Amino acid sequence: MAKKALVHKAAQKPKYAVRAYTRCQRCGRPRSVFRKFGLCRVCLREMAHRGELPGVNKSSW
């Protein structure tokens, strides 16, 4: 779980645009966040397996 202070800090509008960074909206993880979903890879995978993300399905070939 991410530190509450860092999650709050990331949610605020930064003084300069280049200082903004993405965090997972669900757990607050700062790394490997998919911009399209706003989720980290771990949460994205869990939610996709449960079918909670519309339009996402497991690939097979």
Biopython code that builds the backbone (N, CA, C, O; Angstrom):
import numpy as np
from Bio.PDB.StructureBuilder import StructureBuilder

atoms = [
    (1, "MET", "N", (0.838, -1.187, 0.000)),
    (1, "MET", "CA", (0.000, 0.000, 0.000)),
    (1, "MET", "C", (0.880, 1.245, 0.000)),
    (1, "MET", "O", (1.878, 1.315, 0.716)),
    (2, "ALA", "N", (0.502, 2.204, -0.795)),
    (2, "ALA", "CA", (1.267, 3.435, -0.918)),
    (2, "ALA", "C", (1.055, 4.322, 0.308)),
    (2, "ALA", "O", (0.050, 4.215, 1.010)),
    (3, "LYS", "N", (2.028, 5.196, 0.543)),
    (3, "LYS", "CA", (1.888, 6.132, 1.643)),
    (3, "LYS", "C", (0.782, 7.125, 1.331)),
    (3, "LYS", "O", (0.699, 7.650, 0.221)),
    (4, "LYS", "N", (-0.056, 7.373, 2.309)),
    (4, "LYS", "CA", (-1.197, 8.271, 2.123)),
    (4, "LYS", "C", (-0.753, 9.671, 1.721)),
    (4, "LYS", "O", (-1.406, 10.317, 0.901)),
    (5, "ALA", "N", (0.358, 10.148, 2.297)),
    (5, "ALA", "CA", (0.832, 11.494, 2.002)),
    (5, "ALA", "C", (1.257, 11.632, 0.546)),
    (5, "ALA", "O", (1.008, 12.664, -0.078)),
    (6, "LEU", "N", (1.898, 10.599, 0.000)),
    (6, "LEU", "CA", (2.348, 10.654, -1.388)),
    (6, "LEU", "C", (1.181, 10.535, -2.360)),
    (6, "LEU", "O", (1.203, 11.135, -3.435)),
    (7, "VAL", "N", (0.166, 9.767, -1.991)),
    (7, "VAL", "CA", (-1.036, 9.668, -2.823)),
    (7, "VAL", "C", (-1.739, 11.016, -2.859)),
    (7, "VAL", "O", (-2.181, 11.463, -3.917)),
    (8, "HIS", "N", (-1.842, 11.660, -1.711)),
    (8, "HIS", "CA", (-2.476, 12.978, -1.628)),
    (8, "HIS", "C", (-1.675, 14.008, -2.415)),
    (8, "HIS", "O", (-2.248, 14.848, -3.109)),
    (9, "LYS", "N", (-0.350, 13.941, -2.306)),
    (9, "LYS", "CA", (0.529, 14.880, -3.006)),
    (9, "LYS", "C", (0.398, 14.733, -4.523)),
    (9, "LYS", "O", (0.407, 15.728, -5.248)),
    (10, "ALA", "N", (0.277, 13.497, -4.998)),
    (10, "ALA", "CA", (0.152, 13.254, -6.436)),
    (10, "ALA", "C", (-1.200, 13.734, -6.969)),
    (10, "ALA", "O", (-1.314, 14.084, -8.143)),
    (11, "ALA", "N", (-2.207, 13.750, -6.127)),
    (11, "ALA", "CA", (-3.541, 14.171, -6.555)),
    (11, "ALA", "C", (-3.644, 15.680, -6.712)),
    (11, "ALA", "O", (-4.504, 16.169, -7.445)),
    (12, "GLN", "N", (-2.780, 16.423, -6.034)),
    (12, "GLN", "CA", (-2.813, 17.877, -6.122)),
    (12, "GLN", "C", (-2.222, 18.354, -7.439)),
    (12, "GLN", "O", (-1.410, 17.662, -8.053)),
    (13, "LYS", "N", (-2.634, 19.538, -7.865)),
    (13, "LYS", "CA", (-2.086, 20.120, -9.088)),
    (13, "LYS", "C", (-0.685, 20.642, -8.776)),
    (13, "LYS", "O", (-0.512, 21.441, -7.856)),
    (14, "PRO", "N", (0.326, 20.191, -9.546)),
    (14, "PRO", "CA", (1.691, 20.638, -9.262)),
    (14, "PRO", "C", (1.933, 22.084, -9.706)),
    (14, "PRO", "O", (1.197, 22.629, -10.529)),
    (15, "LYS", "N", (2.964, 22.679, -9.153)),
    (15, "LYS", "CA", (3.314, 24.046, -9.512)),
    (15, "LYS", "C", (3.720, 24.130, -10.980)),
    (15, "LYS", "O", (3.382, 25.085, -11.679)),
    (16, "TYR", "N", (4.450, 23.114, -11.433)),
    (16, "TYR", "CA", (4.866, 23.012, -12.835)),
    (16, "TYR", "C", (4.325, 21.711, -13.412)),
    (16, "TYR", "O", (4.300, 20.689, -12.727)),
    (17, "ALA", "N", (3.897, 21.744, -14.655)),
    (17, "ALA", "CA", (3.263, 20.586, -15.289)),
    (17, "ALA", "C", (4.183, 19.370, -15.367)),
    (17, "ALA", "O", (3.712, 18.236, -15.284)),
    (18, "VAL", "N", (5.475, 19.589, -15.524)),
    (18, "VAL", "CA", (6.408, 18.468, -15.663)),
    (18, "VAL", "C", (6.602, 17.698, -14.357)),
    (18, "VAL", "O", (7.150, 16.595, -14.360)),
    (19, "ARG", "N", (6.160, 18.270, -13.258)),
    (19, "ARG", "CA", (6.296, 17.591, -11.968)),
    (19, "ARG", "C", (5.173, 16.589, -11.695)),
    (19, "ARG", "O", (5.240, 15.817, -10.739)),
    (20, "ALA", "N", (4.163, 16.607, -12.524)),
    (20, "ALA", "CA", (3.044, 15.680, -12.334)),
    (20, "ALA", "C", (3.481, 14.261, -12.667)),
    (20, "ALA", "O", (4.288, 14.048, -13.572)),
    (21, "TYR", "N", (2.950, 13.299, -11.936)),
    (21, "TYR", "CA", (3.236, 11.894, -12.220)),
    (21, "TYR", "C", (1.999, 11.066, -11.940)),
    (21, "TYR", "O", (1.120, 11.459, -11.173)),
    (22, "THR", "N", (1.953, 9.916, -12.578)),
    (22, "THR", "CA", (0.769, 9.065, -12.470)),
    (22, "THR", "C", (0.893, 8.095, -11.303)),
    (22, "THR", "O", (1.979, 7.605, -10.995)),
    (23, "ARG", "N", (-0.217, 7.833, -10.673)),
    (23, "ARG", "CA", (-0.318, 6.818, -9.641)),
    (23, "ARG", "C", (-1.587, 6.027, -9.897)),
    (23, "ARG", "O", (-2.551, 6.539, -10.466)),
    (24, "CYS", "N", (-1.574, 4.783, -9.475)),
    (24, "CYS", "CA", (-2.747, 3.932, -9.627)),
    (24, "CYS", "C", (-3.886, 4.520, -8.803)),
    (24, "CYS", "O", (-3.701, 4.874, -7.638)),
    (25, "GLN", "N", (-5.060, 4.622, -9.412)),
    (25, "GLN", "CA", (-6.216, 5.183, -8.715)),
    (25, "GLN", "C", (-6.744, 4.247, -7.648)),
    (25, "GLN", "O", (-7.418, 4.679, -6.712)),
    (26, "ARG", "N", (-6.440, 2.966, -7.786)),
    (26, "ARG", "CA", (-6.974, 1.975, -6.859)),
    (26, "ARG", "C", (-6.066, 1.759, -5.646)),
    (26, "ARG", "O", (-6.539, 1.758, -4.510)),
    (27, "CYS", "N", (-4.762, 1.576, -5.884)),
    (27, "CYS", "CA", (-3.868, 1.237, -4.780)),
    (27, "CYS", "C", (-2.793, 2.296, -4.529)),
    (27, "CYS", "O", (-2.172, 2.284, -3.466)),
    (28, "GLY", "N", (-2.556, 3.206, -5.469)),
    (28, "GLY", "CA", (-1.579, 4.263, -5.272)),
    (28, "GLY", "C", (-0.177, 3.925, -5.734)),
    (28, "GLY", "O", (0.750, 4.697, -5.490)),
    (29, "ARG", "N", (0.003, 2.804, -6.390)),
    (29, "ARG", "CA", (1.326, 2.396, -6.868)),
    (29, "ARG", "C", (1.848, 3.403, -7.901)),
    (29, "ARG", "O", (1.115, 3.767, -8.821)),
    (30, "PRO", "N", (3.117, 3.864, -7.764)),
    (30, "PRO", "CA", (3.630, 4.879, -8.680)),
    (30, "PRO", "C", (4.196, 4.334, -9.991)),
    (30, "PRO", "O", (4.328, 5.080, -10.962)),
    (31, "ARG", "N", (4.527, 3.068, -10.031)),
    (31, "ARG", "CA", (5.179, 2.517, -11.222)),
    (31, "ARG", "C", (4.210, 1.696, -12.061)),
    (31, "ARG", "O", (3.204, 1.184, -11.571)),
    (32, "SER", "N", (4.549, 1.589, -13.346)),
    (32, "SER", "CA", (3.823, 0.789, -14.334)),
    (32, "SER", "C", (2.317, 1.062, -14.312)),
    (32, "SER", "O", (1.508, 0.147, -14.159)),
    (33, "VAL", "N", (1.961, 2.340, -14.468)),
    (33, "VAL", "CA", (0.557, 2.748, -14.494)),
    (33, "VAL", "C", (0.129, 2.935, -15.945)),
    (33, "VAL", "O", (0.779, 3.663, -16.695)),
    (34, "PHE", "N", (-0.956, 2.285, -16.344)),
    (34, "PHE", "CA", (-1.502, 2.425, -17.682)),
    (34, "PHE", "C", (-2.362, 3.682, -17.714)),
    (34, "PHE", "O", (-3.331, 3.791, -16.963)),
    (35, "ARG", "N", (-2.017, 4.625, -18.574)),
    (35, "ARG", "CA", (-2.740, 5.891, -18.634)),
    (35, "ARG", "C", (-4.192, 5.705, -19.043)),
    (35, "ARG", "O", (-5.080, 6.390, -18.535)),
    (36, "LYS", "N", (-4.429, 4.784, -19.956)),
    (36, "LYS", "CA", (-5.779, 4.568, -20.472)),
    (36, "LYS", "C", (-6.755, 4.190, -19.361)),
    (36, "LYS", "O", (-7.908, 4.622, -19.372)),
    (37, "PHE", "N", (-6.299, 3.389, -18.407)),
    (37, "PHE", "CA", (-7.159, 2.921, -17.325)),
    (37, "PHE", "C", (-6.898, 3.635, -16.005)),
    (37, "PHE", "O", (-7.770, 3.660, -15.136)),
    (38, "GLY", "N", (-5.714, 4.215, -15.842)),
    (38, "GLY", "CA", (-5.355, 4.845, -14.583)),
    (38, "GLY", "C", (-5.057, 3.828, -13.497)),
    (38, "GLY", "O", (-5.145, 4.127, -12.306)),
    (39, "LEU", "N", (-4.699, 2.608, -13.927)),
    (39, "LEU", "CA", (-4.434, 1.512, -12.993)),
    (39, "LEU", "C", (-3.029, 0.966, -13.205)),
    (39, "LEU", "O", (-2.490, 1.030, -14.310)),
    (40, "CYS", "N", (-2.441, 0.430, -12.148)),
    (40, "CYS", "CA", (-1.153, -0.228, -12.274)),
    (40, "CYS", "C", (-1.358, -1.612, -12.885)),
    (40, "CYS", "O", (-2.487, -2.090, -12.992)),
    (41, "ARG", "N", (-0.285, -2.236, -13.276)),
    (41, "ARG", "CA", (-0.365, -3.528, -13.953)),
    (41, "ARG", "C", (-0.986, -4.601, -13.066)),
    (41, "ARG", "O", (-1.682, -5.488, -13.560)),
    (42, "VAL", "N", (-0.740, -4.526, -11.764)),
    (42, "VAL", "CA", (-1.265, -5.523, -10.833)),
    (42, "VAL", "C", (-2.790, -5.402, -10.728)),
    (42, "VAL", "O", (-3.509, -6.394, -10.857)),
    (43, "CYS", "N", (-3.269, -4.187, -10.494)),
    (43, "CYS", "CA", (-4.718, -3.965, -10.376)),
    (43, "CYS", "C", (-5.414, -4.203, -11.705)),
    (43, "CYS", "O", (-6.522, -4.738, -11.736)),
    (44, "LEU", "N", (-4.777, -3.811, -12.805)),
    (44, "LEU", "CA", (-5.355, -4.025, -14.124)),
    (44, "LEU", "C", (-5.566, -5.507, -14.383)),
    (44, "LEU", "O", (-6.617, -5.910, -14.883)),
    (45, "ARG", "N", (-4.587, -6.307, -14.051)),
    (45, "ARG", "CA", (-4.677, -7.751, -14.270)),
    (45, "ARG", "C", (-5.777, -8.371, -13.414)),
    (45, "ARG", "O", (-6.558, -9.191, -13.898)),
    (46, "GLU", "N", (-5.838, -7.980, -12.142)),
    (46, "GLU", "CA", (-6.858, -8.518, -11.237)),
    (46, "GLU", "C", (-8.270, -8.167, -11.715)),
    (46, "GLU", "O", (-9.159, -9.018, -11.741)),
    (47, "MET", "N", (-8.456, -6.914, -12.088)),
    (47, "MET", "CA", (-9.780, -6.469, -12.511)),
    (47, "MET", "C", (-10.173, -7.070, -13.857)),
    (47, "MET", "O", (-11.347, -7.357, -14.087)),
    (48, "ALA", "N", (-9.207, -7.260, -14.743)),
    (48, "ALA", "CA", (-9.493, -7.857, -16.046)),
    (48, "ALA", "C", (-9.900, -9.322, -15.888)),
    (48, "ALA", "O", (-10.807, -9.791, -16.575)),
    (49, "HIS", "N", (-9.239, -10.040, -14.994)),
    (49, "HIS", "CA", (-9.585, -11.441, -14.762)),
    (49, "HIS", "C", (-10.982, -11.587, -14.169)),
    (49, "HIS", "O", (-11.679, -12.560, -14.455)),
    (50, "ARG", "N", (-11.395, -10.622, -13.344)),
    (50, "ARG", "CA", (-12.726, -10.660, -12.750)),
    (50, "ARG", "C", (-13.807, -10.141, -13.690)),
    (50, "ARG", "O", (-14.997, -10.258, -13.400)),
    (51, "GLY", "N", (-13.382, -9.557, -14.837)),
    (51, "GLY", "CA", (-14.334, -9.029, -15.804)),
    (51, "GLY", "C", (-14.878, -7.670, -15.444)),
    (51, "GLY", "O", (-15.970, -7.309, -15.884)),
    (52, "GLU", "N", (-14.148, -6.906, -14.657)),
    (52, "GLU", "CA", (-14.605, -5.592, -14.215)),
    (52, "GLU", "C", (-14.222, -4.476, -15.173)),
    (52, "GLU", "O", (-14.657, -3.338, -14.997)),
    (53, "LEU", "N", (-13.410, -4.782, -16.189)),
    (53, "LEU", "CA", (-13.017, -3.785, -17.183)),
    (53, "LEU", "C", (-13.698, -4.096, -18.509)),
    (53, "LEU", "O", (-13.386, -5.107, -19.139)),
    (54, "PRO", "N", (-14.620, -3.249, -18.940)),
    (54, "PRO", "CA", (-15.308, -3.522, -20.191)),
    (54, "PRO", "C", (-14.366, -3.404, -21.385)),
    (54, "PRO", "O", (-13.541, -2.493, -21.454)),
    (55, "GLY", "N", (-14.499, -4.321, -22.306)),
    (55, "GLY", "CA", (-13.691, -4.302, -23.517)),
    (55, "GLY", "C", (-12.336, -4.951, -23.399)),
    (55, "GLY", "O", (-11.578, -4.966, -24.370)),
    (56, "VAL", "N", (-12.003, -5.494, -22.232)),
    (56, "VAL", "CA", (-10.715, -6.153, -22.032)),
    (56, "VAL", "C", (-10.965, -7.638, -21.892)),
    (56, "VAL", "O", (-11.760, -8.076, -21.060)),
    (57, "ASN", "N", (-10.266, -8.413, -22.727)),
    (57, "ASN", "CA", (-10.388, -9.861, -22.616)),
    (57, "ASN", "C", (-9.011, -10.513, -22.751)),
    (57, "ASN", "O", (-8.073, -9.924, -23.289)),
    (58, "LYS", "N", (-8.922, -11.704, -22.263)),
    (58, "LYS", "CA", (-7.663, -12.436, -22.273)),
    (58, "LYS", "C", (-7.374, -12.899, -23.700)),
    (58, "LYS", "O", (-8.235, -13.476, -24.365)),
    (59, "SER", "N", (-6.158, -12.640, -24.154)),
    (59, "SER", "CA", (-5.821, -13.023, -25.527)),
    (59, "SER", "C", (-5.390, -14.486, -25.597)),
    (59, "SER", "O", (-4.831, -15.038, -24.649)),
    (60, "SER", "N", (-5.665, -15.086, -26.738)),
    (60, "SER", "CA", (-5.214, -16.461, -26.988)),
    (60, "SER", "C", (-5.014, -16.613, -28.477)),
    (60, "SER", "O", (-5.781, -16.070, -29.272)),
    (61, "TRP", "N", (-3.973, -17.359, -28.864)),
    (61, "TRP", "CA", (-3.724, -17.584, -30.288)),
    (61, "TRP", "C", (-3.183, -18.959, -30.529)),
    (61, "TRP", "O", (-2.914, -19.324, -31.673)),
]
sb = StructureBuilder()
sb.init_structure("model")
sb.init_model(0)
sb.init_chain("A")
sb.init_seg("    ")
for serial, (resi, resn, name, xyz) in enumerate(atoms, 1):
    if name == "N":
        sb.init_residue(resn, " ", resi, " ")
    sb.init_atom(name, np.array(xyz, "f"), 0.0, 1.0, " ", f" {name:<3s}", serial, name[0])
structure = sb.get_structure()
